[in-house]
Amino acid sequence: MLEIKTSSPKETMEFAEKIGGMLKGGDIIAYKGGLGAGKTTFTRGLAAGMGLPDEVCSPTFALVNEYRGEKLTLYHFDMYRIMNAEALETTGFYDYISDESVIAAEWSENIEDCLPDNIITITIEIKGDEERLITVEGDERFDSARY
């Protein structure tokens, strides 16, 4: 487990960029954190670390946004309105899991019982206007990702 405190969106993105550079195909990131915690901001950093050229935006209205790179594709899901296994199945979520993709799922609390065991959980807690406590759990390769 790794815990880090950031004091601005820029610092959050810089830390996420380090995590993004360590991702590999098949990784599933389950975000936990309330509204405005910085999940999309973190995903912007992940995408930069993965070498993805696109501008990341919230998938709130699209359910899933796709960002293609030369080596990996990032699928950024919003699970806010997904409340059970049947609803998750209708999103095609499981079809996106592959050795050529990384999934980042916001509001993963809603689908926690449906996720595989080998996920990476990133919890973002609001500690102040711009301060965040970020916890990365589930894979020891990130324990050394110091900011």
N, C-alpha and C positions, 0 to 999 in steps of 0.2 A: 504494500500500500504506500502511496505517495500523497502527501498533503502539501499544498503550496498556497500562499496568500498573494494575491495580486492587488494592485492599487489603482488600476485603470484598465479600460478596454484594450488599450495597446499592449499592456503587460499580459493580459489574458490571452490575446492573440499570439503573442510571442511564445508563451509557454505552450499553447496548443500547437503551434508550428513545430516545436520539438517533438511533441507526441505524434503529430502527423507524419513526420519523417521516419518514425519507427513502425508505422502500420504496415501490415501485409495483407494480401488477399485472404478473404474469409473472416477478417476481424469484424466483430459486431460491437458497436459502442452503444451502450444504454445510458442516456443522460437522465439525471435526476436533478430537479431544481425548479423552483417556482417561476411564475411569470416575470419576465424581466431579469432573470438571473444571469443571462449571458450565454445561453446554449447556442444560439445562432452565431454570436460573436466567436465562441470557441470553435465552432465548425468552420468559420472563415479561416482561422489559424490552422486547423487541421488540413484544410484544402491547400493552403499555401505550402505547408510542410510536405504534402503529397505531390507537390509540383503541378497542381491543377490550375489552369489559367482563368477559369470562370469566376465571376463575382457571385459569391454565395449569398442567397437571400432565404428568408424564412419560408418553410414549406407549408405554412398554415393553410392556405387556400388550395394548394395543389396536392397535398398529402405527401408527395414525394418529389424531390428535385434531384436531377441527375447531373453529375459533373464528371466528364470523361477526361482521362489523362492518357499518356502513352502506355503506362504500365498498369494503372489501376483506375477504376471508376468509383466515385463516391456517390452513394445513394443516401440522401438526407430526408428522413421521414419525420412527420409530425403525427404522433399517436394520440393527440388530445381527445379526439372524438371516437377513438377505437377502444371499446370497453370489454371485449371478450374474444375468445379464440375464433369464433365464427366471423366476426367483423374483421379480425386480422387476416384471416384466410382470404376474404374478398379483396383485400388490398394487393394481393399477389406477393406479399412480403417474402415468403419463403423462396419464391422464384428469383429474387434478387441476390440471394446468398450464393457466392461462388468464389473460386480462387483468384478471380480477376476483379473482385469488388470489395469495398469496405462499406458497411452500413453504419450510419449514425442516426439513432432514433431518439427524438425528443419526446418527452412525456412517457418514458418507458415504464413508469410505475403502472400505467394502464394495461400493459401487456406482459408484466413481469413473469407470470405463470406460464407464458407461452414461449419464452425465450430459451435458447439452448443454454447449457451449463457454462460453456467457455466464453462468456461475454466479458467485455471490459466496461466497468461501470464508472462513469464520471459524474460525480456529484458537485454541483456548483451552488454554494450558499452565499446569499447576500449578507455582507457584514457592514456595509456602509454604502454611501451614494455610489462609489465606484469600486469599493473593496469587495473582493470575492475570496472565499476559501474554497479551493478546488481539491477534490479527493479523487485519485485514480486507483481503482482496485481491479483485481481479476487476472493480472498478468505481470509477472515479476520483471519482465523486460522494461517496464516503465518505472520501476523503483529507482533507477539511476538517472531519470530524466530531470535533473535539477535545473532550476531557472536561475 
